[in-house]
Amino acid sequence: MRILKKLFLFLIILSVVAIAGLIYHRHVVEPRRCLSGEVDVHHPDYVKCGPIIEQNLLAKAQNGDAEAAYRLALLYDIGDRIPENRERAIYWLQKAEQANLADAQYVMAVWAERKYFGPASKELVLPMYEAAARQGHLNAMKSLANIYRTTDLEKHQYWMKRIRRHK
């Protein structure tokens, strides 16, 4: 009889632990799952991963990781899983651009054209696109070819040749 009571108590404790584990996994997302990409847009924990990804990228960006700064800027710009924050987006994009990251240079030019920084001008945008294009950024090359299409045929042809060689 005493053994039965112990077995019954053990089964109750085991059940409580199992239920607690299910509740935990239903409401708490493990950071490694967010950071590994295991939780995609269709996963129920997708929104919960936003702050985890933000903190991970922020720590890396603060330590000088230009790619993390770039990804953090896009995260803040889009407001994907975290609140949109244009000021933070611009700050981190500038950090990535200062590190000569081609993607950041290109996005900086696009944002300048969209007037994120105030009135846009070719004098402001062209050097940004050119910096990215010189590093082989295809979309920057296409943007330059398009800009020069009506203003400078020689430069337009130069960037069109670079585009063809890039493919």
C-alpha positions as CSV (number, residue, x, y, z in Angstrom):
1,M,0.0,0.0,0.0
2,R,2.8,2.4,0.9
3,I,4.5,1.7,-2.5
4,L,1.3,2.5,-4.3
5,K,1.0,5.9,-2.5
6,K,4.6,6.7,-3.5
7,L,4.0,5.6,-7.1
8,F,0.8,7.7,-7.2
9,L,2.6,10.7,-5.8
10,F,5.4,10.3,-8.3
11,L,2.9,10.1,-11.2
12,I,1.2,13.3,-9.9
13,I,4.6,15.2,-9.7
14,L,5.6,13.9,-13.2
15,S,2.2,15.1,-14.6
16,V,2.6,18.5,-13.1
17,V,6.1,18.8,-14.5
18,A,5.0,17.7,-17.9
19,I,2.1,20.2,-17.9
20,A,4.4,23.0,-16.8
21,G,6.8,22.2,-19.6
22,L,4.0,22.3,-22.2
23,I,2.8,25.7,-20.8
24,Y,6.4,27.0,-20.8
25,H,7.0,26.0,-24.4
26,R,3.7,27.3,-25.5
27,H,4.3,30.8,-24.0
28,V,8.1,31.2,-24.1
29,V,10.2,31.0,-27.2
30,E,13.8,29.8,-26.9
31,P,16.3,32.4,-28.2
32,R,18.3,29.9,-30.1
33,R,15.2,29.0,-32.1
34,C,14.7,32.7,-33.1
35,L,18.3,33.2,-33.9
36,S,18.7,30.1,-36.0
37,G,15.9,31.0,-38.3
38,E,13.8,28.0,-37.2
39,V,10.9,30.4,-36.4
40,D,9.8,31.8,-39.7
41,V,6.9,34.1,-40.6
42,H,4.4,31.3,-40.5
43,H,5.4,30.1,-37.0
44,P,3.2,31.1,-34.1
45,D,6.2,32.4,-32.2
46,Y,7.3,34.7,-35.0
47,V,6.2,38.0,-33.2
48,K,7.8,36.8,-29.9
49,C,11.2,36.6,-31.7
50,G,11.4,40.3,-32.5
51,P,12.9,41.5,-29.2
52,I,15.3,38.6,-29.1
53,I,16.6,39.3,-32.6
54,E,16.7,43.0,-31.9
55,Q,18.8,42.4,-28.7
56,N,21.1,40.0,-30.5
57,L,21.8,42.4,-33.4
58,L,22.1,45.3,-31.1
59,A,24.9,43.6,-29.1
60,K,26.7,42.7,-32.3
61,A,26.3,46.2,-33.8
62,Q,27.5,47.9,-30.6
63,N,30.7,45.8,-31.0
64,G,31.3,47.0,-34.5
65,D,29.6,44.3,-36.6
66,A,28.6,46.3,-39.7
67,E,26.3,43.5,-41.1
68,A,24.5,43.4,-37.7
69,A,24.1,47.2,-37.8
70,Y,22.7,47.0,-41.3
71,R,20.2,44.3,-40.4
72,L,19.2,46.2,-37.3
73,A,18.6,49.3,-39.4
74,L,16.3,47.4,-41.7
75,L,14.5,45.8,-38.7
76,Y,13.8,49.3,-37.3
77,D,12.8,50.7,-40.6
78,I,10.3,48.1,-41.4
79,G,9.1,47.6,-37.9
80,D,9.1,43.8,-38.3
81,R,8.2,42.3,-35.0
82,I,9.4,45.4,-33.2
83,P,8.1,49.0,-33.2
84,E,9.2,51.0,-36.2
85,N,11.8,53.6,-35.3
86,R,13.1,55.8,-38.1
87,E,15.8,57.5,-36.0
88,R,17.3,54.2,-34.8
89,A,17.1,52.9,-38.4
90,I,19.0,55.9,-39.7
91,Y,21.6,55.7,-36.9
92,W,22.5,52.1,-37.5
93,L,22.4,52.4,-41.3
94,Q,24.9,55.2,-41.0
95,K,27.2,53.0,-38.8
96,A,27.0,50.2,-41.4
97,E,27.6,52.7,-44.3
98,Q,30.6,54.2,-42.5
99,A,32.1,50.7,-42.4
100,N,31.8,50.6,-46.2
101,L,29.2,47.9,-46.3
102,A,27.9,48.0,-49.9
103,D,24.3,47.0,-49.0
104,A,24.2,49.9,-46.5
105,Q,25.6,52.3,-49.0
106,Y,23.0,51.3,-51.5
107,V,20.1,51.5,-48.9
108,M,21.4,54.9,-47.7
109,A,21.1,56.2,-51.3
110,V,17.6,54.7,-51.7
111,W,16.5,56.3,-48.4
112,A,18.0,59.6,-49.5
113,E,16.0,59.4,-52.7
114,R,12.9,58.7,-50.5
115,K,13.7,61.9,-48.6
116,Y,14.4,60.2,-45.2
117,F,17.0,62.8,-44.6
118,G,15.3,65.8,-46.1
119,P,15.3,67.1,-49.7
120,A,17.0,64.7,-52.1
121,S,19.4,65.8,-54.8
122,K,21.6,64.0,-57.3
123,E,24.7,65.5,-55.6
124,L,23.7,63.7,-52.4
125,V,22.6,60.4,-53.9
126,L,25.1,59.8,-56.7
127,P,28.2,59.4,-54.4
128,M,26.2,56.9,-52.3
129,Y,25.2,54.8,-55.3
130,E,28.7,55.0,-56.7
131,A,30.3,53.8,-53.5
132,A,28.1,50.7,-53.4
133,A,28.4,50.1,-57.2
134,R,32.3,50.3,-57.0
135,Q,32.0,47.3,-54.6
136,G,29.9,45.4,-57.1
137,H,26.5,46.1,-55.8
138,L,24.2,45.2,-58.7
139,N,21.2,47.3,-57.8
140,A,23.4,50.3,-57.2
141,M,24.8,49.8,-60.7
142,K,21.3,49.6,-62.1
143,S,20.3,52.8,-60.3
144,L,23.3,54.7,-61.7
145,A,22.6,53.5,-65.2
146,N,19.0,54.6,-64.9
147,I,20.0,58.0,-63.4
148,Y,22.6,58.6,-66.2
149,R,20.3,57.3,-68.9
150,T,19.0,60.8,-69.7
151,T,21.8,63.0,-68.3
152,D,25.2,61.4,-69.3
153,L,25.2,58.8,-72.0
154,E,28.9,57.9,-71.5
155,K,28.3,57.1,-67.8
156,H,25.1,55.3,-68.6
157,Q,27.0,53.0,-71.0
158,Y,29.8,52.5,-68.5
159,W,27.3,51.2,-65.9
160,M,25.4,49.1,-68.4
161,K,28.7,47.3,-69.3
162,R,29.4,46.7,-65.7
163,I,25.9,45.3,-65.2
164,R,26.3,42.9,-68.1
165,R,29.7,41.8,-66.8
166,H,28.3,41.3,-63.3
167,K,25.8,38.6,-64.5
